[in-house]
């Protein structure tokens, strides 16, 4: 697959402009050229942050918006590739190939498998431009490829489609395509290790019930936004579901990565204390929340919880290494008058607002108090140990 010199020139000329402005400038060109140029410039602009190596590489071809939105970012793909090692790997759900490209830096031989012919041609072209010469590409579906593959590899990676034939999001692993539960026996004929990527929307406990042989789970967030959940399935592994290690990871930057490890068993057995707001409040990062370590995180950092259903913690001693946001309490306003009192505390009528287990939404609080977004102050809507509701005025602590 190649882009014509004319299209490459137009991409280079207009790639820094808004898409709406580009569409006007391209009106004199045929509709097929306009469509290609707009798709490619959208890809270039998206790649600048999401896929910087792709952005910096000349003549990369980008897929339609949906494929680009669904692919891993370079940051998560690289982190994921560094979790495993070996000589050979099959990516059974190749897509736009970002994960496969990242794996190729860790493995001597990588096999890219994708049933969409257009994507295969595009990705083969891109791998050449990226100088990823240790990747072999195949147009095939996962089942057929494995049935005809005569070798064994160290790892097989899958990122199954999470939408059905009507493009509706599916709710659990057994509904994805390809269906790893149905294919697991075949996959384990070709490898001892499977790395499965799933949506952060899937319930981890339910996934552990549906999958066998889970050795470890990684919950990965980037700057406190949960991006994906990974399951390592090891052939003939007999670990109990409650004892599987789950690692909650929040990638802040290349230098700062917060990690918190535990198990469902430890979570169930952790002791929990409750308290009214003390000097400091703590909100766990998105990966810890997704992993469900609501008691474990409190026990590990010697914190009290505000309420069984309020996943905010408190202490009088600052815990600087807490993996999440930290606030210093300025004032606690309780009862029916809290909305009026908070306005008096904010003469500039500006604050960042968040709620946890509180009857009003952020939008409803703003509407009733006329508080605008912004400023350095925070208003936290919470339910306290005695089930009373409170608005807590606080300031964020950056450590």
ABEGO torsion letter per residue (X at the ends): XBBBAAAAAAAAAAAABBAAAAAAAAAABBAAAAAAAAAAAAAAAAAAAABAAAAABBGBBBBBAAAAAABBBAAAAAAAAAABBEABBBBABAEAGAAAAAAAAABABBBBBBABAAAAAAAAAAAAAAGBAABBBBBBBAAAAAAABABBBABBBBBBBABBAAGBBBABAAABOBBAAAAAAAAAAABABBBBBBBAABBAAAAAAABBGBABBBBBBBGGBBABBBBBBBBGBABBAAABBBBBBBBABAABBBBBBBBAAAAAABBBBBBBBBABBBBBBAAAAAAGBAAAAAAAAGBBBABAABBBBBBABBBAABBEBBBBBABBBBEAAAAAAAAAABAAGBBBBBBBGBABBAAAAAAAAGBBBEEABBBBBBBBAAGBBBBBBBBBBBX
